[in-house]
Amino acid sequence: MTKADLADLVQEKLSCQKKHAVELVDLTLDILKDAIATEGHVKVSGFGNFVVRKKADRNGRNPQTGETITITSRKVLTFKPSVILKTRVNQG
């Protein structure tokens, strides 16, 4: 499913113009992105949690040369689905 597909579904459910549906989807996603970036987490009840986690420096290996290198620390975004979402997915 794409963002355009989401906008189509919103348009269908709300019986609004396509332009308004696209704006609504874009606005919702922008708010989520900003909240994740500033707060570090977003909880959507019945859907799941988006959490920014810090990964520490670690040792890795260059597969071409076999040389040991240090992989620098970074932030990663994780998602943990709610029990409701897990149940719905597993029911097919």
MIMINU-458639 format. One record per atom (N, C-alpha, C): residue in one letter; atom name; x negated, y negated, z. Coordinates in steps of 0.1 Angstrom, whole numbers, plus 2048, in hexadecimal, padded with zeros to 3 digits. Layout:
BEGIN
<pt "A" "CA" <X Y Z>>
...
This chain:
BEGIN
<pt "M" "N" <7F8 80C 800>>
<pt "M" "CA" <800 800 800>>
<pt "M" "C" <7F7 7F4 800>>
<pt "T" "N" <7FB 7EA 7F8>>
<pt "T" "CA" <7F3 7DE 7F7>>
<pt "T" "C" <7FB 7D2 7FD>>
<pt "K" "N" <7F4 7C7 7FE>>
<pt "K" "CA" <7FA 7BB 804>>
<pt "K" "C" <806 7B7 7FB>>
<pt "A" "N" <805 7B9 7EE>>
<pt "A" "CA" <811 7B5 7E5>>
<pt "A" "C" <81C 7BF 7E8>>
<pt "D" "N" <81A 7CC 7EB>>
<pt "D" "CA" <824 7D5 7EE>>
<pt "D" "C" <82B 7D1 7FB>>
<pt "L" "N" <823 7CC 805>>
<pt "L" "CA" <829 7C7 811>>
<pt "L" "C" <832 7BB 80F>>
<pt "A" "N" <82E 7B2 806>>
<pt "A" "CA" <836 7A6 803>>
<pt "A" "C" <843 7AA 7FC>>
<pt "D" "N" <842 7B4 7F4>>
<pt "D" "CA" <84E 7B9 7ED>>
<pt "D" "C" <858 7BF 7F7>>
<pt "L" "N" <853 7C7 801>>
<pt "L" "CA" <85C 7CC 80B>>
<pt "L" "C" <862 7C1 814>>
<pt "V" "N" <85A 7B7 817>>
<pt "V" "CA" <85F 7AC 81F>>
<pt "V" "C" <86A 7A5 818>>
<pt "Q" "N" <867 7A2 80B>>
<pt "Q" "CA" <871 79C 802>>
<pt "Q" "C" <87E 7A4 802>>
<pt "E" "N" <87D 7B1 801>>
<pt "E" "CA" <889 7B9 800>>
<pt "E" "C" <891 7B9 80D>>
<pt "K" "N" <889 7BA 819>>
<pt "K" "CA" <890 7BB 826>>
<pt "K" "C" <896 7AD 82A>>
<pt "L" "N" <890 7A2 826>>
<pt "L" "CA" <895 795 82A>>
<pt "L" "C" <89D 78E 820>>
<pt "S" "N" <89E 794 814>>
<pt "S" "CA" <8A5 78E 809>>
<pt "S" "C" <8A1 780 807>>
<pt "C" "N" <894 77E 805>>
<pt "C" "CA" <88E 770 803>>
<pt "C" "C" <887 770 7F6>>
<pt "Q" "N" <882 764 7F3>>
<pt "Q" "CA" <87A 763 7E7>>
<pt "Q" "C" <86C 76A 7E8>>
<pt "K" "N" <867 76E 7DD>>
<pt "K" "CA" <85A 775 7DD>>
<pt "K" "C" <84F 76C 7E3>>
<pt "K" "N" <850 75F 7DF>>
<pt "K" "CA" <846 756 7E4>>
<pt "K" "C" <846 755 7F3>>
<pt "H" "N" <851 755 7F9>>
<pt "H" "CA" <852 754 808>>
<pt "H" "C" <84E 761 80E>>
<pt "A" "N" <851 76C 808>>
<pt "A" "CA" <84C 779 80D>>
<pt "A" "C" <83D 77A 80D>>
<pt "V" "N" <837 776 802>>
<pt "V" "CA" <828 776 801>>
<pt "V" "C" <822 76C 80C>>
<pt "E" "N" <828 760 80D>>
<pt "E" "CA" <823 757 817>>
<pt "E" "C" <824 75D 825>>
<pt "L" "N" <82F 764 828>>
<pt "L" "CA" <831 76A 835>>
<pt "L" "C" <826 775 838>>
<pt "V" "N" <824 77D 82E>>
<pt "V" "CA" <81A 788 830>>
<pt "V" "C" <80C 782 832>>
<pt "D" "N" <809 778 829>>
<pt "D" "CA" <7FC 771 82A>>
<pt "D" "C" <7FA 76B 838>>
<pt "L" "N" <804 764 83D>>
<pt "L" "CA" <803 75D 849>>
<pt "L" "C" <802 767 855>>
<pt "T" "N" <809 772 855>>
<pt "T" "CA" <808 77C 85F>>
<pt "T" "C" <7FA 782 85F>>
<pt "L" "N" <7F4 785 854>>
<pt "L" "CA" <7E7 78B 853>>
<pt "L" "C" <7DC 780 857>>
<pt "D" "N" <7DE 774 854>>
<pt "D" "CA" <7D4 769 858>>
<pt "D" "C" <7D5 768 867>>
<pt "I" "N" <7E0 768 86D>>
<pt "I" "CA" <7E1 767 87C>>
<pt "I" "C" <7DA 773 882>>
<pt "L" "N" <7DD 77F 87D>>
<pt "L" "CA" <7D6 78B 883>>
<pt "L" "C" <7C7 78A 881>>
<pt "K" "N" <7C2 785 876>>
<pt "K" "CA" <7B3 784 874>>
<pt "K" "C" <7AD 77A 87D>>
<pt "D" "N" <7B4 76E 87F>>
<pt "D" "CA" <7AF 764 888>>
<pt "D" "C" <7AF 769 896>>
<pt "A" "N" <7B9 770 89A>>
<pt "A" "CA" <7BA 775 8A8>>
<pt "A" "C" <7B0 780 8AB>>
<pt "I" "N" <7AD 788 8A1>>
<pt "I" "CA" <7A3 793 8A3>>
<pt "I" "C" <795 78C 8A4>>
<pt "A" "N" <793 782 89C>>
<pt "A" "CA" <786 77C 89B>>
<pt "A" "C" <783 774 8A8>>
<pt "T" "N" <78D 76D 8AD>>
<pt "T" "CA" <78B 764 8B9>>
<pt "T" "C" <78D 76C 8C6>>
<pt "E" "N" <797 774 8C7>>
<pt "E" "CA" <79A 77B 8D4>>
<pt "E" "C" <793 789 8D5>>
<pt "G" "N" <790 78F 8CA>>
<pt "G" "CA" <789 79C 8CA>>
<pt "G" "C" <792 7A7 8CB>>
<pt "H" "N" <79F 7A5 8CC>>
<pt "H" "CA" <7A9 7B0 8CD>>
<pt "H" "C" <7B7 7AB 8CA>>
<pt "V" "N" <7BF 7B3 8C4>>
<pt "V" "CA" <7CD 7B0 8C1>>
<pt "V" "C" <7D5 7BD 8C4>>
<pt "K" "N" <7DF 7BC 8CC>>
<pt "K" "CA" <7E8 7C7 8CF>>
<pt "K" "C" <7F6 7C4 8C8>>
<pt "V" "N" <7FA 7CD 8BF>>
<pt "V" "CA" <807 7CD 8B9>>
<pt "V" "C" <80F 7D8 8BF>>
<pt "S" "N" <818 7D5 8C7>>
<pt "S" "CA" <821 7DF 8CE>>
<pt "S" "C" <827 7E8 8C4>>
<pt "G" "N" <826 7F5 8C6>>
<pt "G" "CA" <82C 7FF 8BD>>
<pt "G" "C" <824 802 8B0>>
<pt "F" "N" <819 7FB 8AF>>
<pt "F" "CA" <810 7FD 8A3>>
<pt "F" "C" <802 801 8A7>>
<pt "G" "N" <7FB 7F9 8AF>>
<pt "G" "CA" <7EE 7FD 8B4>>
<pt "G" "C" <7E6 7F1 8B8>>
<pt "N" "N" <7D9 7F3 8BB>>
<pt "N" "CA" <7D0 7E9 8C0>>
<pt "N" "C" <7C4 7E8 8B7>>
<pt "F" "N" <7C1 7DB 8B3>>
<pt "F" "CA" <7B5 7D8 8AC>>
<pt "F" "C" <7AB 7D3 8B6>>
<pt "V" "N" <79F 7D8 8B7>>
<pt "V" "CA" <795 7D4 8C0>>
<pt "V" "C" <788 7D3 8BA>>
<pt "V" "N" <781 7C7 8BD>>
<pt "V" "CA" <773 7C5 8B8>>
<pt "V" "C" <76A 7CB 8C3>>
<pt "R" "N" <761 7D4 8BE>>
<pt "R" "CA" <757 7DA 8C7>>
<pt "R" "C" <749 7D7 8C3>>
<pt "K" "N" <740 7D6 8CD>>
<pt "K" "CA" <732 7D3 8CA>>
<pt "K" "C" <72A 7E0 8C9>>
<pt "K" "N" <723 7E2 8BF>>
<pt "K" "CA" <71A 7EE 8BD>>
<pt "K" "C" <70C 7E9 8C0>>
<pt "A" "N" <705 7F0 8C8>>
<pt "A" "CA" <6F7 7ED 8CC>>
<pt "A" "C" <6ED 7F1 8C1>>
<pt "D" "N" <6E1 7EB 8C2>>
<pt "D" "CA" <6D6 7EF 8B9>>
<pt "D" "C" <6D4 7FE 8BA>>
<pt "R" "N" <6D1 805 8AF>>
<pt "R" "CA" <6CE 813 8AF>>
<pt "R" "C" <6C3 816 8A5>>
<pt "N" "N" <6BD 822 8A7>>
<pt "N" "CA" <6B3 826 89E>>
<pt "N" "C" <6BA 82E 892>>
<pt "G" "N" <6B5 82C 886>>
<pt "G" "CA" <6B9 833 87A>>
<pt "G" "C" <6AE 837 872>>
<pt "R" "N" <6B1 83D 866>>
<pt "R" "CA" <6A6 842 85E>>
<pt "R" "C" <6A9 83E 84F>>
<pt "N" "N" <69F 839 849>>
<pt "N" "CA" <6A0 836 83A>>
<pt "N" "C" <6A1 843 833>>
<pt "P" "N" <6AC 847 82C>>
<pt "P" "CA" <6AC 854 826>>
<pt "P" "C" <6A2 856 81A>>
<pt "Q" "N" <69E 84B 814>>
<pt "Q" "CA" <694 84C 809>>
<pt "Q" "C" <686 84F 80E>>
<pt "T" "N" <682 848 818>>
<pt "T" "CA" <674 849 81D>>
<pt "T" "C" <673 851 82A>>
<pt "G" "N" <67E 853 831>>
<pt "G" "CA" <67D 85A 83E>>
<pt "G" "C" <678 851 849>>
<pt "E" "N" <675 844 846>>
<pt "E" "CA" <670 83B 850>>
<pt "E" "C" <67B 838 85A>>
<pt "T" "N" <677 837 867>>
<pt "T" "CA" <680 833 872>>
<pt "T" "C" <682 824 872>>
<pt "I" "N" <68F 820 872>>
<pt "I" "CA" <692 811 873>>
<pt "I" "C" <69C 80F 87E>>
<pt "T" "N" <69D 802 882>>
<pt "T" "CA" <6A6 7FE 88C>>
<pt "T" "C" <6B2 7F7 885>>
<pt "I" "N" <6BE 7FD 888>>
<pt "I" "CA" <6CA 7F7 883>>
<pt "I" "C" <6CF 7ED 88D>>
<pt "T" "N" <6D1 7E1 889>>
<pt "T" "CA" <6D4 7D6 892>>
<pt "T" "C" <6E2 7D7 898>>
<pt "S" "N" <6E4 7D1 8A3>>
<pt "S" "CA" <6F2 7D1 8A9>>
<pt "S" "C" <6FB 7CA 8A0>>
<pt "R" "N" <708 7CD 8A2>>
<pt "R" "CA" <712 7C7 89A>>
<pt "R" "C" <720 7C8 8A0>>
<pt "K" "N" <72A 7C2 89B>>
<pt "K" "CA" <737 7C3 8A0>>
<pt "K" "C" <73F 7CC 896>>
<pt "V" "N" <748 7D4 89B>>
<pt "V" "CA" <750 7DC 892>>
<pt "V" "C" <75F 7DB 897>>
<pt "L" "N" <768 7DC 88D>>
<pt "L" "CA" <776 7DB 890>>
<pt "L" "C" <77C 7E9 891>>
<pt "T" "N" <782 7EC 89C>>
<pt "T" "CA" <788 7FA 89D>>
<pt "T" "C" <797 7F8 89F>>
<pt "F" "N" <79F 803 89B>>
<pt "F" "CA" <7AD 803 89C>>
<pt "F" "C" <7B1 80F 8A4>>
<pt "K" "N" <7BA 80E 8AE>>
<pt "K" "CA" <7BF 819 8B5>>
<pt "K" "C" <7CE 819 8B3>>
<pt "P" "N" <7D4 822 8AC>>
<pt "P" "CA" <7E2 822 8AA>>
<pt "P" "C" <7EA 825 8B7>>
<pt "S" "N" <7F6 820 8B8>>
<pt "S" "CA" <7FF 822 8C4>>
<pt "S" "C" <804 830 8C3>>
<pt "V" "N" <809 835 8CE>>
<pt "V" "CA" <810 842 8CF>>
<pt "V" "C" <81B 843 8C5>>
<pt "I" "N" <823 838 8C4>>
<pt "I" "CA" <82E 838 8BB>>
<pt "I" "C" <82A 839 8AC>>
<pt "L" "N" <81F 833 8A8>>
<pt "L" "CA" <81A 834 89B>>
<pt "L" "C" <815 842 898>>
<pt "K" "N" <80D 847 8A2>>
<pt "K" "CA" <808 855 8A0>>
<pt "K" "C" <813 85F 89E>>
<pt "T" "N" <81D 85E 8A6>>
<pt "T" "CA" <829 867 8A5>>
<pt "T" "C" <82F 866 898>>
<pt "R" "N" <831 85A 893>>
<pt "R" "CA" <838 858 886>>
<pt "R" "C" <830 85D 87B>>
<pt "V" "N" <822 85B 87B>>
<pt "V" "CA" <81A 860 871>>
<pt "V" "C" <81A 870 871>>
<pt "N" "N" <819 876 87C>>
<pt "N" "CA" <819 884 87D>>
<pt "N" "C" <826 88B 87A>>
<pt "Q" "N" <831 884 87A>>
<pt "Q" "CA" <83E 889 877>>
<pt "Q" "C" <840 889 867>>
<pt "G" "N" <837 882 861>>
<pt "G" "CA" <837 882 852>>
<pt "G" "C" <841 879 84C>>
